Amino acid sequence: MKKEFVLIFDVPRDLHKVELKVNRDLHRHEAKMVQHSVWRHSDLSRLIEIATFIKKSGGSATILEEKLIF
């Protein structure tokens, strides 16, 4: 079973271009949207790159390892 990771992020409203770039990057790398700012992907290094970009741009980002309990 492949591990899945979840990226949760928040970008301030005045940084719309940052959010647009992040969403395009996530789509291009075939991440799956769970909710508006919650995405799932199996490539941890890719999510770390995107999260680093978000933080450097003034937003906040967290990556969690998904674990199915039931």
PDB file of N, CA, C and O in Angstrom:
ATOM      1  N   MET A   1       0.844  -1.191   0.000  1.00  0.00           N
ATOM      2  CA  MET A   1       0.000   0.000   0.000  1.00  0.00           C
ATOM      3  C   MET A   1       0.882   1.245   0.000  1.00  0.00           C
ATOM      4  O   MET A   1       1.798   1.368   0.814  1.00  0.00           O
ATOM      5  N   LYS A   2       0.601   2.159  -0.913  1.00  0.00           N
ATOM      6  CA  LYS A   2       1.369   3.382  -1.059  1.00  0.00           C
ATOM      7  C   LYS A   2       0.970   4.398   0.009  1.00  0.00           C
ATOM      8  O   LYS A   2      -0.214   4.581   0.293  1.00  0.00           O
ATOM      9  N   LYS A   3       1.976   5.062   0.602  1.00  0.00           N
ATOM     10  CA  LYS A   3       1.682   6.099   1.585  1.00  0.00           C
ATOM     11  C   LYS A   3       1.116   7.319   0.882  1.00  0.00           C
ATOM     12  O   LYS A   3       1.526   7.666  -0.226  1.00  0.00           O
ATOM     13  N   GLU A   4       0.186   7.949   1.532  1.00  0.00           N
ATOM     14  CA  GLU A   4      -0.400   9.193   1.035  1.00  0.00           C
ATOM     15  C   GLU A   4      -0.105  10.287   2.050  1.00  0.00           C
ATOM     16  O   GLU A   4      -0.065  10.042   3.256  1.00  0.00           O
ATOM     17  N   PHE A   5       0.100  11.487   1.547  1.00  0.00           N
ATOM     18  CA  PHE A   5       0.364  12.643   2.392  1.00  0.00           C
ATOM     19  C   PHE A   5      -0.659  13.719   2.074  1.00  0.00           C
ATOM     20  O   PHE A   5      -1.174  13.791   0.958  1.00  0.00           O
ATOM     21  N   VAL A   6      -0.950  14.555   3.064  1.00  0.00           N
ATOM     22  CA  VAL A   6      -1.957  15.591   2.911  1.00  0.00           C
ATOM     23  C   VAL A   6      -1.313  16.952   3.151  1.00  0.00           C
ATOM     24  O   VAL A   6      -0.672  17.179   4.177  1.00  0.00           O
ATOM     25  N   LEU A   7      -1.496  17.853   2.186  1.00  0.00           N
ATOM     26  CA  LEU A   7      -1.027  19.232   2.302  1.00  0.00           C
ATOM     27  C   LEU A   7      -2.224  20.106   2.643  1.00  0.00           C
ATOM     28  O   LEU A   7      -3.233  20.103   1.938  1.00  0.00           O
ATOM     29  N   ILE A   8      -2.098  20.853   3.734  1.00  0.00           N
ATOM     30  CA  ILE A   8      -3.120  21.807   4.148  1.00  0.00           C
ATOM     31  C   ILE A   8      -2.454  23.175   4.120  1.00  0.00           C
ATOM     32  O   ILE A   8      -1.416  23.373   4.752  1.00  0.00           O
ATOM     33  N   PHE A   9      -3.040  24.115   3.396  1.00  0.00           N
ATOM     34  CA  PHE A   9      -2.385  25.414   3.303  1.00  0.00           C
ATOM     35  C   PHE A   9      -3.392  26.559   3.357  1.00  0.00           C
ATOM     36  O   PHE A   9      -4.591  26.387   3.139  1.00  0.00           O
ATOM     37  N   ASP A  10      -2.842  27.736   3.660  1.00  0.00           N
ATOM     38  CA  ASP A  10      -3.631  28.962   3.691  1.00  0.00           C
ATOM     39  C   ASP A  10      -2.771  30.063   3.088  1.00  0.00           C
ATOM     40  O   ASP A  10      -1.627  30.266   3.494  1.00  0.00           O
ATOM     41  N   VAL A  11      -3.327  30.759   2.130  1.00  0.00           N
ATOM     42  CA  VAL A  11      -2.637  31.870   1.481  1.00  0.00           C
ATOM     43  C   VAL A  11      -3.483  33.118   1.709  1.00  0.00           C
ATOM     44  O   VAL A  11      -4.683  33.096   1.437  1.00  0.00           O
ATOM     45  N   PRO A  12      -2.880  34.221   2.207  1.00  0.00           N
ATOM     46  CA  PRO A  12      -3.658  35.451   2.405  1.00  0.00           C
ATOM     47  C   PRO A  12      -4.363  35.885   1.115  1.00  0.00           C
ATOM     48  O   PRO A  12      -3.850  35.669   0.017  1.00  0.00           O
ATOM     49  N   ARG A  13      -5.523  36.488   1.256  1.00  0.00           N
ATOM     50  CA  ARG A  13      -6.347  36.882   0.103  1.00  0.00           C
ATOM     51  C   ARG A  13      -5.610  37.780  -0.886  1.00  0.00           C
ATOM     52  O   ARG A  13      -5.859  37.708  -2.089  1.00  0.00           O
ATOM     53  N   ASP A  14      -4.716  38.615  -0.396  1.00  0.00           N
ATOM     54  CA  ASP A  14      -4.007  39.531  -1.296  1.00  0.00           C
ATOM     55  C   ASP A  14      -2.919  38.829  -2.110  1.00  0.00           C
ATOM     56  O   ASP A  14      -2.279  39.460  -2.952  1.00  0.00           O
ATOM     57  N   LEU A  15      -2.700  37.540  -1.875  1.00  0.00           N
ATOM     58  CA  LEU A  15      -1.713  36.770  -2.627  1.00  0.00           C
ATOM     59  C   LEU A  15      -2.399  35.777  -3.568  1.00  0.00           C
ATOM     60  O   LEU A  15      -2.041  34.601  -3.625  1.00  0.00           O
ATOM     61  N   HIS A  16      -3.380  36.274  -4.294  1.00  0.00           N
ATOM     62  CA  HIS A  16      -4.168  35.412  -5.189  1.00  0.00           C
ATOM     63  C   HIS A  16      -3.290  34.710  -6.225  1.00  0.00           C
ATOM     64  O   HIS A  16      -3.542  33.554  -6.563  1.00  0.00           O
ATOM     65  N   LYS A  17      -2.264  35.395  -6.733  1.00  0.00           N
ATOM     66  CA  LYS A  17      -1.392  34.785  -7.743  1.00  0.00           C
ATOM     67  C   LYS A  17      -0.618  33.599  -7.173  1.00  0.00           C
ATOM     68  O   LYS A  17      -0.341  32.634  -7.885  1.00  0.00           O
ATOM     69  N   VAL A  18      -0.273  33.673  -5.899  1.00  0.00           N
ATOM     70  CA  VAL A  18       0.419  32.560  -5.240  1.00  0.00           C
ATOM     71  C   VAL A  18      -0.512  31.361  -5.163  1.00  0.00           C
ATOM     72  O   VAL A  18      -0.112  30.242  -5.486  1.00  0.00           O
ATOM     73  N   GLU A  19      -1.741  31.584  -4.741  1.00  0.00           N
ATOM     74  CA  GLU A  19      -2.711  30.488  -4.638  1.00  0.00           C
ATOM     75  C   GLU A  19      -2.973  29.865  -6.011  1.00  0.00           C
ATOM     76  O   GLU A  19      -3.088  28.645  -6.129  1.00  0.00           O
ATOM     77  N   LEU A  20      -3.065  30.685  -7.029  1.00  0.00           N
ATOM     78  CA  LEU A  20      -3.286  30.187  -8.387  1.00  0.00           C
ATOM     79  C   LEU A  20      -2.124  29.306  -8.841  1.00  0.00           C
ATOM     80  O   LEU A  20      -2.341  28.243  -9.422  1.00  0.00           O
ATOM     81  N   LYS A  21      -0.886  29.746  -8.576  1.00  0.00           N
ATOM     82  CA  LYS A  21       0.292  28.956  -8.950  1.00  0.00           C
ATOM     83  C   LYS A  21       0.317  27.633  -8.193  1.00  0.00           C
ATOM     84  O   LYS A  21       0.604  26.589  -8.779  1.00  0.00           O
ATOM     85  N   VAL A  22       0.022  27.668  -6.909  1.00  0.00           N
ATOM     86  CA  VAL A  22       0.011  26.456  -6.091  1.00  0.00           C
ATOM     87  C   VAL A  22      -1.024  25.464  -6.627  1.00  0.00           C
ATOM     88  O   VAL A  22      -0.723  24.282  -6.792  1.00  0.00           O
ATOM     89  N   ASN A  23      -2.232  25.937  -6.897  1.00  0.00           N
ATOM     90  CA  ASN A  23      -3.279  25.042  -7.407  1.00  0.00           C
ATOM     91  C   ASN A  23      -2.902  24.453  -8.761  1.00  0.00           C
ATOM     92  O   ASN A  23      -3.159  23.276  -9.019  1.00  0.00           O
ATOM     93  N   ARG A  24      -2.302  25.252  -9.619  1.00  0.00           N
ATOM     94  CA  ARG A  24      -1.868  24.741 -10.927  1.00  0.00           C
ATOM     95  C   ARG A  24      -0.773  23.686 -10.773  1.00  0.00           C
ATOM     96  O   ARG A  24      -0.787  22.663 -11.457  1.00  0.00           O
ATOM     97  N   ASP A  25       0.183  23.944  -9.863  1.00  0.00           N
ATOM     98  CA  ASP A  25       1.251  22.962  -9.615  1.00  0.00           C
ATOM     99  C   ASP A  25       0.680  21.649  -9.091  1.00  0.00           C
ATOM    100  O   ASP A  25       1.088  20.572  -9.527  1.00  0.00           O
ATOM    101  N   LEU A  26      -0.254  21.737  -8.167  1.00  0.00           N
ATOM    102  CA  LEU A  26      -0.860  20.535  -7.605  1.00  0.00           C
ATOM    103  C   LEU A  26      -1.625  19.753  -8.679  1.00  0.00           C
ATOM    104  O   LEU A  26      -1.533  18.527  -8.739  1.00  0.00           O
ATOM    105  N   HIS A  27      -2.368  20.450  -9.513  1.00  0.00           N
ATOM    106  CA  HIS A  27      -3.081  19.779 -10.618  1.00  0.00           C
ATOM    107  C   HIS A  27      -2.091  19.130 -11.584  1.00  0.00           C
ATOM    108  O   HIS A  27      -2.283  17.989 -12.005  1.00  0.00           O
ATOM    109  N   ARG A  28      -1.038  19.856 -11.931  1.00  0.00           N
ATOM    110  CA  ARG A  28      -0.062  19.340 -12.899  1.00  0.00           C
ATOM    111  C   ARG A  28       0.612  18.073 -12.396  1.00  0.00           C
ATOM    112  O   ARG A  28       0.947  17.193 -13.189  1.00  0.00           O
ATOM    113  N   HIS A  29       0.813  17.971 -11.090  1.00  0.00           N
ATOM    114  CA  HIS A  29       1.469  16.802 -10.506  1.00  0.00           C
ATOM    115  C   HIS A  29       0.453  15.745 -10.064  1.00  0.00           C
ATOM    116  O   HIS A  29       0.788  14.800  -9.350  1.00  0.00           O
ATOM    117  N   GLU A  30      -0.789  15.926 -10.504  1.00  0.00           N
ATOM    118  CA  GLU A  30      -1.862  14.961 -10.285  1.00  0.00           C
ATOM    119  C   GLU A  30      -2.198  14.707  -8.817  1.00  0.00           C
ATOM    120  O   GLU A  30      -2.573  13.598  -8.434  1.00  0.00           O
ATOM    121  N   ALA A  31      -2.059  15.753  -8.003  1.00  0.00           N
ATOM    122  CA  ALA A  31      -2.521  15.667  -6.622  1.00  0.00           C
ATOM    123  C   ALA A  31      -4.048  15.670  -6.644  1.00  0.00           C
ATOM    124  O   ALA A  31      -4.660  16.176  -7.584  1.00  0.00           O
ATOM    125  N   LYS A  32      -4.647  15.111  -5.620  1.00  0.00           N
ATOM    126  CA  LYS A  32      -6.104  15.040  -5.530  1.00  0.00           C
ATOM    127  C   LYS A  32      -6.611  16.053  -4.504  1.00  0.00           C
ATOM    128  O   LYS A  32      -6.160  16.070  -3.359  1.00  0.00           O
ATOM    129  N   MET A  33      -7.561  16.902  -4.934  1.00  0.00           N
ATOM    130  CA  MET A  33      -8.118  17.882  -4.009  1.00  0.00           C
ATOM    131  C   MET A  33      -9.121  17.204  -3.087  1.00  0.00           C
ATOM    132  O   MET A  33     -10.032  16.517  -3.550  1.00  0.00           O
ATOM    133  N   VAL A  34      -8.952  17.396  -1.783  1.00  0.00           N
ATOM    134  CA  VAL A  34      -9.886  16.878  -0.787  1.00  0.00           C
ATOM    135  C   VAL A  34     -10.910  17.974  -0.469  1.00  0.00           C
ATOM    136  O   VAL A  34     -12.116  17.729  -0.442  1.00  0.00           O
ATOM    137  N   GLN A  35     -10.402  19.181  -0.230  1.00  0.00           N
ATOM    138  CA  GLN A  35     -11.210  20.390  -0.045  1.00  0.00           C
ATOM    139  C   GLN A  35     -10.439  21.528  -0.693  1.00  0.00           C
ATOM    140  O   GLN A  35      -9.387  21.295  -1.288  1.00  0.00           O
ATOM    141  N   HIS A  36     -10.934  22.737  -0.592  1.00  0.00           N
ATOM    142  CA  HIS A  36     -10.330  23.877  -1.288  1.00  0.00           C
ATOM    143  C   HIS A  36      -8.818  23.990  -1.072  1.00  0.00           C
ATOM    144  O   HIS A  36      -8.076  24.091  -2.049  1.00  0.00           O
ATOM    145  N   SER A  37      -8.351  23.975   0.140  1.00  0.00           N
ATOM    146  CA  SER A  37      -6.921  24.115   0.435  1.00  0.00           C
ATOM    147  C   SER A  37      -6.352  22.863   1.094  1.00  0.00           C
ATOM    148  O   SER A  37      -5.405  22.942   1.877  1.00  0.00           O
ATOM    149  N   VAL A  38      -6.926  21.723   0.779  1.00  0.00           N
ATOM    150  CA  VAL A  38      -6.479  20.432   1.310  1.00  0.00           C
ATOM    151  C   VAL A  38      -6.290  19.489   0.131  1.00  0.00           C
ATOM    152  O   VAL A  38      -7.239  19.184  -0.592  1.00  0.00           O
ATOM    153  N   TRP A  39      -5.054  19.029  -0.055  1.00  0.00           N
ATOM    154  CA  TRP A  39      -4.716  18.182  -1.199  1.00  0.00           C
ATOM    155  C   TRP A  39      -3.984  16.935  -0.746  1.00  0.00           C
ATOM    156  O   TRP A  39      -3.280  16.950   0.263  1.00  0.00           O
ATOM    157  N   ARG A  40      -4.152  15.848  -1.498  1.00  0.00           N
ATOM    158  CA  ARG A  40      -3.521  14.564  -1.162  1.00  0.00           C
ATOM    159  C   ARG A  40      -2.637  14.123  -2.328  1.00  0.00           C
ATOM    160  O   ARG A  40      -2.994  14.263  -3.498  1.00  0.00           O
ATOM    161  N   HIS A  41      -1.459  13.582  -1.962  1.00  0.00           N
ATOM    162  CA  HIS A  41      -0.529  13.096  -2.989  1.00  0.00           C
ATOM    163  C   HIS A  41       0.433  12.108  -2.330  1.00  0.00           C
ATOM    164  O   HIS A  41       0.660  12.166  -1.121  1.00  0.00           O
ATOM    165  N   SER A  42       0.992  11.205  -3.127  1.00  0.00           N
ATOM    166  CA  SER A  42       1.928  10.213  -2.584  1.00  0.00           C
ATOM    167  C   SER A  42       3.383  10.674  -2.648  1.00  0.00           C
ATOM    168  O   SER A  42       4.251  10.036  -2.054  1.00  0.00           O
ATOM    169  N   ASP A  43       3.666  11.770  -3.358  1.00  0.00           N
ATOM    170  CA  ASP A  43       5.038  12.265  -3.515  1.00  0.00           C
ATOM    171  C   ASP A  43       5.337  13.329  -2.457  1.00  0.00           C
ATOM    172  O   ASP A  43       5.047  14.510  -2.645  1.00  0.00           O
ATOM    173  N   LEU A  44       5.920  12.890  -1.348  1.00  0.00           N
ATOM    174  CA  LEU A  44       6.204  13.794  -0.232  1.00  0.00           C
ATOM    175  C   LEU A  44       7.148  14.911  -0.640  1.00  0.00           C
ATOM    176  O   LEU A  44       6.936  16.062  -0.258  1.00  0.00           O
ATOM    177  N   SER A  45       8.183  14.601  -1.403  1.00  0.00           N
ATOM    178  CA  SER A  45       9.153  15.639  -1.783  1.00  0.00           C
ATOM    179  C   SER A  45       8.488  16.741  -2.607  1.00  0.00           C
ATOM    180  O   SER A  45       8.827  17.914  -2.452  1.00  0.00           O
ATOM    181  N   ARG A  46       7.556  16.384  -3.473  1.00  0.00           N
ATOM    182  CA  ARG A  46       6.839  17.388  -4.273  1.00  0.00           C
ATOM    183  C   ARG A  46       6.002  18.276  -3.363  1.00  0.00           C
ATOM    184  O   ARG A  46       5.975  19.494  -3.541  1.00  0.00           O
ATOM    185  N   LEU A  47       5.313  17.675  -2.384  1.00  0.00           N
ATOM    186  CA  LEU A  47       4.498  18.466  -1.455  1.00  0.00           C
ATOM    187  C   LEU A  47       5.366  19.385  -0.604  1.00  0.00           C
ATOM    188  O   LEU A  47       4.962  20.506  -0.294  1.00  0.00           O
ATOM    189  N   ILE A  48       6.548  18.924  -0.225  1.00  0.00           N
ATOM    190  CA  ILE A  48       7.461  19.768   0.556  1.00  0.00           C
ATOM    191  C   ILE A  48       7.902  20.971  -0.277  1.00  0.00           C
ATOM    192  O   ILE A  48       7.975  22.083   0.245  1.00  0.00           O
ATOM    193  N   GLU A  49       8.195  20.767  -1.561  1.00  0.00           N
ATOM    194  CA  GLU A  49       8.565  21.889  -2.438  1.00  0.00           C
ATOM    195  C   GLU A  49       7.445  22.924  -2.498  1.00  0.00           C
ATOM    196  O   GLU A  49       7.690  24.125  -2.387  1.00  0.00           O
ATOM    197  N   ILE A  50       6.228  22.451  -2.673  1.00  0.00           N
ATOM    198  CA  ILE A  50       5.081  23.358  -2.776  1.00  0.00           C
ATOM    199  C   ILE A  50       4.841  24.060  -1.446  1.00  0.00           C
ATOM    200  O   ILE A  50       4.581  25.263  -1.426  1.00  0.00           O
ATOM    201  N   ALA A  51       4.924  23.336  -0.338  1.00  0.00           N
ATOM    202  CA  ALA A  51       4.728  23.934   0.981  1.00  0.00           C
ATOM    203  C   ALA A  51       5.796  24.985   1.273  1.00  0.00           C
ATOM    204  O   ALA A  51       5.500  26.022   1.867  1.00  0.00           O
ATOM    205  N   THR A  52       7.020  24.726   0.864  1.00  0.00           N
ATOM    206  CA  THR A  52       8.113  25.690   1.059  1.00  0.00           C
ATOM    207  C   THR A  52       7.829  26.964   0.269  1.00  0.00           C
ATOM    208  O   THR A  52       8.026  28.066   0.781  1.00  0.00           O
ATOM    209  N   PHE A  53       7.371  26.824  -0.967  1.00  0.00           N
ATOM    210  CA  PHE A  53       7.005  27.983  -1.782  1.00  0.00           C
ATOM    211  C   PHE A  53       5.899  28.795  -1.107  1.00  0.00           C
ATOM    212  O   PHE A  53       5.966  30.024  -1.061  1.00  0.00           O
ATOM    213  N   ILE A  54       4.886  28.107  -0.585  1.00  0.00           N
ATOM    214  CA  ILE A  54       3.773  28.787   0.085  1.00  0.00           C
ATOM    215  C   ILE A  54       4.292  29.593   1.268  1.00  0.00           C
ATOM    216  O   ILE A  54       3.937  30.761   1.424  1.00  0.00           O
ATOM    217  N   LYS A  55       5.129  28.980   2.102  1.00  0.00           N
ATOM    218  CA  LYS A  55       5.653  29.664   3.289  1.00  0.00           C
ATOM    219  C   LYS A  55       6.542  30.848   2.921  1.00  0.00           C
ATOM    220  O   LYS A  55       6.466  31.902   3.552  1.00  0.00           O
ATOM    221  N   LYS A  56       7.383  30.676   1.904  1.00  0.00           N
ATOM    222  CA  LYS A  56       8.253  31.774   1.472  1.00  0.00           C
ATOM    223  C   LYS A  56       7.454  32.930   0.880  1.00  0.00           C
ATOM    224  O   LYS A  56       7.922  34.068   0.858  1.00  0.00           O
ATOM    225  N   SER A  57       6.251  32.635   0.404  1.00  0.00           N
ATOM    226  CA  SER A  57       5.393  33.648  -0.214  1.00  0.00           C
ATOM    227  C   SER A  57       4.475  34.332   0.789  1.00  0.00           C
ATOM    228  O   SER A  57       3.699  35.211   0.415  1.00  0.00           O
ATOM    229  N   GLY A  58       4.552  33.940   2.063  1.00  0.00           N
ATOM    230  CA  GLY A  58       3.752  34.593   3.093  1.00  0.00           C
ATOM    231  C   GLY A  58       2.553  33.806   3.580  1.00  0.00           C
ATOM    232  O   GLY A  58       1.776  34.313   4.389  1.00  0.00           O
ATOM    233  N   GLY A  59       2.385  32.585   3.110  1.00  0.00           N
ATOM    234  CA  GLY A  59       1.271  31.757   3.555  1.00  0.00           C
ATOM    235  C   GLY A  59       1.710  30.759   4.615  1.00  0.00           C
ATOM    236  O   GLY A  59       2.842  30.807   5.097  1.00  0.00           O
ATOM    237  N   SER A  60       0.812  29.862   4.970  1.00  0.00           N
ATOM    238  CA  SER A  60       1.151  28.807   5.921  1.00  0.00           C
ATOM    239  C   SER A  60       0.816  27.464   5.286  1.00  0.00           C
ATOM    240  O   SER A  60      -0.120  27.354   4.494  1.00  0.00           O
ATOM    241  N   ALA A  61       1.594  26.443   5.644  1.00  0.00           N
ATOM    242  CA  ALA A  61       1.387  25.116   5.065  1.00  0.00           C
ATOM    243  C   ALA A  61       1.798  24.039   6.055  1.00  0.00           C
ATOM    244  O   ALA A  61       2.766  24.196   6.800  1.00  0.00           O
ATOM    245  N   THR A  62       1.050  22.946   6.052  1.00  0.00           N
ATOM    246  CA  THR A  62       1.319  21.795   6.902  1.00  0.00           C
ATOM    247  C   THR A  62       1.164  20.541   6.059  1.00  0.00           C
ATOM    248  O   THR A  62       0.277  20.464   5.209  1.00  0.00           O
ATOM    249  N   ILE A  63       2.024  19.561   6.294  1.00  0.00           N
ATOM    250  CA  ILE A  63       1.918  18.286   5.601  1.00  0.00           C
ATOM    251  C   ILE A  63       1.722  17.197   6.649  1.00  0.00           C
ATOM    252  O   ILE A  63       2.465  17.120   7.627  1.00  0.00           O
ATOM    253  N   LEU A  64       0.721  16.366   6.434  1.00  0.00           N
ATOM    254  CA  LEU A  64       0.415  15.264   7.339  1.00  0.00           C
ATOM    255  C   LEU A  64       0.531  13.942   6.575  1.00  0.00           C
ATOM    256  O   LEU A  64       0.343  13.900   5.359  1.00  0.00           O
ATOM    257  N   GLU A  65       0.838  12.883   7.289  1.00  0.00           N
ATOM    258  CA  GLU A  65       0.796  11.555   6.687  1.00  0.00           C
ATOM    259  C   GLU A  65      -0.594  10.992   6.922  1.00  0.00           C
ATOM    260  O   GLU A  65      -1.074  10.941   8.055  1.00  0.00           O
ATOM    261  N   GLU A  66      -1.230  10.572   5.849  1.00  0.00           N
ATOM    262  CA  GLU A  66      -2.586  10.032   5.963  1.00  0.00           C
ATOM    263  C   GLU A  66      -2.524   8.595   6.441  1.00  0.00           C
ATOM    264  O   GLU A  66      -1.744   7.788   5.935  1.00  0.00           O
ATOM    265  N   LYS A  67      -3.358   8.286   7.424  1.00  0.00           N
ATOM    266  CA  LYS A  67      -3.415   6.923   7.949  1.00  0.00           C
ATOM    267  C   LYS A  67      -4.883   6.564   8.133  1.00  0.00           C
ATOM    268  O   LYS A  67      -5.590   7.189   8.924  1.00  0.00           O
ATOM    269  N   LEU A  68      -5.324   5.576   7.415  1.00  0.00           N
ATOM    270  CA  LEU A  68      -6.716   5.141   7.502  1.00  0.00           C
ATOM    271  C   LEU A  68      -6.881   4.242   8.727  1.00  0.00           C
ATOM    272  O   LEU A  68      -6.168   3.249   8.877  1.00  0.00           O
ATOM    273  N   ILE A  69      -7.811   4.590   9.590  1.00  0.00           N
ATOM    274  CA  ILE A  69      -8.062   3.833  10.819  1.00  0.00           C
ATOM    275  C   ILE A  69      -9.219   2.863  10.634  1.00  0.00           C
ATOM    276  O   ILE A  69      -9.142   1.713  11.066  1.00  0.00           O
ATOM    277  N   PHE A  70     -10.272   3.313  10.006  1.00  0.00           N
ATOM    278  CA  PHE A  70     -11.451   2.459   9.848  1.00  0.00           C
ATOM    279  C   PHE A  70     -12.161   2.772   8.565  1.00  0.00           C
ATOM    280  O   PHE A  70     -13.180   2.154   8.256  1.00  0.00           O
TER     281      PHE A  70
END
